[in-house]
Amino acid sequence: MDKKLKPNRFKGKAKILLFITAIFPILFSCTTYSVKGSGQSAGINPFIKKFIAHHTTQIGESEQLIFATNRDSSSVLVTIHALERNNGVWHLIFPTFTGSIGEMGFAAIDKKREGDGKSPSGIFPLGIAFGYDPSVVTKMPYRQATDDDFWVDDVNSEDYNKWVKGKPNAASWEKMKRDDDQYKYGLVIEYNMHPIIKGKGSAIFLHVWKGGESTVGCVSMPEEMVLKILGWLDTAKKPLIIMGTESELCTMRSR
């Protein structure tokens, strides 16, 4: 949900943080090594290797994973990894890159609430792709966003956390076709959707980022990378996004 996407109080520090975040994984997290029989290729950082190995049940049959993580719950910047499983082995698809999250950082697992300015933590399915064009190159279900499309964030509405056609009968909503083009291309992150629980947060997307700006809960990244992600993802491969601080994700029960 990014109704208020705008330069925030972090903007003055964003450029410095962007640089630090970009090199931090290289210096500390991205040591490359290969372990025969591990089911993971060289090049995947140790945290991600361990997380995948310890959460096989939650990952299930998914063959495509996006990690959006950092090490500070208050940071608005994340390092993004895209991985695919081929013949039982996970491989990095793109070089890691930097994105942005909620202006208040990550919420703890199951603590995200409507209007808190935080991005949820956990493992979530990736749903429909969307954008302003009639179609895009993707193997995900796609829906065009027009001036008549809205996402409801009114916790008292029966359409809470739903995409609706036509002006909603609700106290608040956001346009799916924004004037600033940040929803020009995107994906629905299926947070709080199966089932929908009122007040736990709404309109969590992966969408286009304008550098130096946080979101109000979504994950954003450069337009070029959104297009690459859309072109890569395949609904038949049951893609998931895993998001949160490394320390918070480590608290998830291993299965």
N, C-alpha and C positions, 0 to 999 in steps of 0.2 A: 504494500500500500504506500503510494508515494505522492499523495495529494499535495504535500508541502515540499517537494523536492526543490531545494534552493541552497545557495551557499550558506553554510552554518558556521557556528563558532569554531569548528575545527578547520575551516578552510585555510586559515593562515598557516596552519601546521601541516596541511595535507601534503604539500609538495615534499617537505622533509620526510614525513611519514611514508609517503609513496616510495621514495628512494630507499629508505631503511627497510621497508617491507619487501621491496623487490629484491634486495641483496641478502636479507636475513635468512631466507630459506636456503640460499646457496651456501652461506657461510656455516649454517648450523643444522639444517634439516635435510639437505639433499645429498648427503653422502651416498655414493652409489656403490652397490655391491650386489653380488649374485649368489643365491643359495640354491643348489640343485635340489629339485623336488619341492621347493617352497611355493610354487605356483605363482611366483611374481618375478618379473624381469628386473634386471639392473636398472637403476635410474629412479626408482620409486623411493621417496624418503622413508626413513625408519618408522615414523609415526603411522603413516598410511599403510605400510607393510604390516605392522602389528595390528592395526585396527581391522584391516580386512581379514587377517588370520583369525581374529578373536570374535568376529561378528558374522560368521558364515550363514547363520540362520536368518538374521535380519536382511542380509544382502540377497540371500536366496538364489533365484535363477537369474538375477540381473547380470547382464554382460556389459553394462556401461555405467560408470560412476563419475560423478563430478564432486570433488571435495572443495569446499569454500571454508577455509580455516584460518585462524590466527592464534596468538598466544596471550592476548589481552582482551578481556571481555568488553572493555570500554573503547577499543579501537574501532574505527570505521573502515579500516582497510583489511582485506583478506588476500591470501594467496590461493589461487585456483589451479587445481589439477584435474585433468580429464583422463580417465583410464578406460580401457576396454579389455575384456577377457576373450582370448582366442586359444582354443585347445587347452583350456584350464589354466592358462598363464595370463596374468594381468600385465598390460603394457601402457605406458604413457602415450597418449595420442598427440598432444601438443606440448610445446615447452610451457612450463608454469608461467602464470601471469597474474597481475594484480587487479582486484576489483574492489567494490565498495559494498557496505551493508548499512543497517540502520544507524541513525545519528547517535543513538545511545548504545551502540554495540550489539552484542549477543545477549539474549535472555538465557537464563539457565534452562535446562531441559524441562519441558512442560510448564514453564513459568511465563511464556509469552502472553501478553494481554493487549486487547484493543487499545490503540492510542499511546502505547508506551514508548514508541520510537525505536524499538528493538527488533532484531531479526531472531526468528526462532532457532533453536538448536535441536539437532536430531537427524534422522534419516527419513527422507520424504520422496515419494514418487514424483516424477516429472510428467505433467499432463499435456494439455494442448499447447501448440505453438500459436502465436498470434502476431499480427502486424497490420500495417496500413495498406499493404499491397493486396491485390486479389489472391495471390499465391506466392509462396517462397519455396526455395529448394530445401526440402526436409522430408524425412520419413515419419515424422510425427503428425498426428491429426492437426489440422490448421484451421483457424477461424480469422476472417478479416475483421478488424476493428473499424467501425464507422462512427460518424457523429451521433448515431442513435444507439450506441452500445455503452453500457455502464456496469460498474461493479459496486455492489451495495455493501457499505460498511456500518450501517445503522444496526446496532445490536438488538433493537426492538422490532426489526422488520422480518417478515417471514422469508425474505430473500437475502438475509444476511450471508455474506461471503459467497455470493453467486453473481455470475455474469448474466445480465438481463438485457433484453431488447426493448427500447423505448424508455422514456423518462420514468424512473422508479417511483413507486408510492412509498417513499422512505424519507427519513429526515436527513440522511447524508449518503453520498455515493461519490465515486470518481469516474471521470470519463476514460474510456478505453482508447480513445483517439485524442491524445494530448497535443497541446499547441507546441510543446517543447521537444517533441519527437522522441522522448525517452521510452515510449512504448511503440516506437516504429517497428521494432522486432522484439519478440519476447517469448517466454514460456511460463505457463502456470506451474508454480511449485505447489503441490497438493498438500499443503499444510492446513490442518483444521477443516478437512473436507469429507472425511470418511470415518465418523460422522462429523457434521458441523456442530460445534458447541459455541453458543453465543457468548461473546466477550473474550474468546481466546485468541482473537486476531484474524484479520482478513486481508485479501488481496496481496498475497505474497507471490511475487513474480521474480523471474530472472529477466533482466531487460538492459537496455542501452544505458551506459554510464557517461556522464559528462565529468571529466576529471576534476577533482577538487571538491566534489559534492557528495554528501552521504545520501542515504535514502531514509524512508520512514519504516523500513522493515524488509524491503526486498534485497536481492543480490543484483548488483549491476556490474557491467563490464564493458569494455570498448565495443563499439558497434561491429568492428571487424571480427571480434571474437564471438559475439552473439551469432553472427552469420555462420561462422565456422562450426560453432556448437550445433546450430540448427541443421546444417548440412550433414553433420556426423551422426546425430542421434537417430535412433530407429526404435519406434514403439515396440517392435517385436523383440527387442533386446531388453525390455523392461528397465529403462534407465532410472537411476536414483540420484538424488543430491544429498550429500552428507555435509552438514554445516554446523559450525560452532567453534569454540576454542578447543585446542587440543586437550587441555586439562578437563574441560566439561565433557567432551566426548569420551574421555577415558573412564568417566564414571558410569557410562552405559553398561548395563549387564552384558557380560560376554556370553555368547551362545554359539 
